[in-house]
Amino acid sequence: MNEDKAARFAAALAGLPRLPLASVRPTPLEPMPRLSAQMGGPPLYIKRDDLTGMAFGGNKTRMLEFSLADALAKGADTIVCGSAVQSNYCRQMAAACARLGLDLHLLLRPIRPIDRVECQGNHLLQRLFGAQVTVLPDSDMDAQQEALTARAAELTAQGRRVYRPRQDDTLDLDAIAYAEVGIELARQCRDLGLQPRRVYVSALDTTQAGLVLGLRWIDSPIAVRGICPFRDWPRRFDDMVRVANQGAVRLGLDIAFTAADFDNDDSYVGDAYGLPTAAGLAAVRAVARTEGILIDPVYTGKTIAALWDDVRRGQLPADEPVVFLHTGGAPALFGYAAELLSE
Ligand SMILES: Cc1ncc(COP(=O)(O)O)c(C=O)c1O
């Protein structure tokens, strides 16, 4: 890795408003020898971003350090956002808002029939952290956007200072957090004498945009293999390019990206976002039973399933270490008990 460029990145990052939400940084990089043996594959390592520390951790904790600092800098007292009922983002957002004394309104899309009736996993935790949760009638994303806009307008009319995170002009703040993770990972690999050429990660937009930004900036040979949790989301490549470039501009880094810089595979999604696959559930069980580590059926399980498939197809040299970046999500397990127990 290029230390001068890493130092330039750190200096630029230090100029951004940031809140200390992650209590573990750097997160550990550990071997997974029993999973490697079970797969019959290369030496596997896990980067434990599930251990960032806030409310069961995960990738969003680090992102919220920048986006909620931006919210506070803009004088916000209320956050309005939404995702799926079992959203890890919304769980970590709810914990952060509780800690910062911000009101949070979550408008959530049900994905499975059970999401309308059961309050488990992330949904339970969102409510426990005091978020005002509305479960929308269906999973229509356009309708969700309209409902979010309407709720923000209503609260603004009541005198609340509303901030909506992850808008076009702020999405790169989330990515920047993962540019730092890319550099952190490269440094840990160097310190351990590891020379991986691939990191597997569950990623749709900001996580991969950031990782690629950070790794490319420091001239790291580690390539990011993103495994997409969403089906039919072709605009993700444009999004990642735009967000990575926007992050580079914000940090004053002279680097630019095109779609060719992003390897993001949506062939492990199965029927749809949020619906488990047999391979993903098998991966969740295998990681639990070989390493005592919890992954999840929506994101990281499908990522390990992809890694395993690459091993089976002979895509990974036996002597080259491979890193799995664990982005968290284990609380969702409790919302998928029936599927997990249906072996
Ligand atoms: C556990 C987990 N992994 C990965 C992702 C993908 O993150 P991004 O949208 O930044 O690509 C998410 C998003 O919510 C997630 O919860």
The ligand as a Tripos MOL2 file, in Angstrom:
@<TRIPOS>MOLECULE
LIG
   16    16     1     0     0
SMALL
NO_CHARGES

@<TRIPOS>ATOM
      1 C1        -25.4290   -6.6000    6.7370 C.3       1 LIG1
      2 C2        -25.3700   -5.7060    5.5350 C.ar      1 LIG1
      3 N1        -24.4140   -5.9310    4.6220 N.ar      1 LIG1
      4 C3        -24.3050   -5.1700    3.5180 C.ar      1 LIG1
      5 C4        -25.1970   -4.1460    3.2640 C.ar      1 LIG1
      6 C5        -25.0370   -3.3480    2.0050 C.3       1 LIG1
      7 O1        -24.5740   -2.0700    2.2990 O.3       1 LIG1
      8 P1        -24.5550   -0.9330    1.1750 P.3       1 LIG1
      9 O2        -25.9690   -0.5250    0.9430 O.co2     1 LIG1
     10 O3        -23.7380    0.1320    1.7690 O.co2     1 LIG1
     11 O4        -23.9450   -1.5130   -0.0310 O.co2     1 LIG1
     12 C6        -26.2210   -3.8820    4.1690 C.ar      1 LIG1
     13 C7        -27.1990   -2.8140    3.9180 C.2       1 LIG1
     14 O5        -28.0850   -2.5430    4.6390 O.2       1 LIG1
     15 C8        -26.3020   -4.6830    5.3440 C.ar      1 LIG1
     16 O6        -27.2590   -4.4750    6.2700 O.3       1 LIG1
@<TRIPOS>BOND
     1     1     2 1
     2     2     3 ar
     3     2    15 ar
     4     3     4 ar
     5     4     5 ar
     6     5     6 1
     7     5    12 ar
     8     6     7 1
     9     7     8 1
    10     8     9 2
    11     8    10 1
    12     8    11 1
    13    12    13 1
    14    12    15 ar
    15    13    14 2
    16    15    16 1
@<TRIPOS>SUBSTRUCTURE
     1 LIG1         1 GROUP 0 **** ****
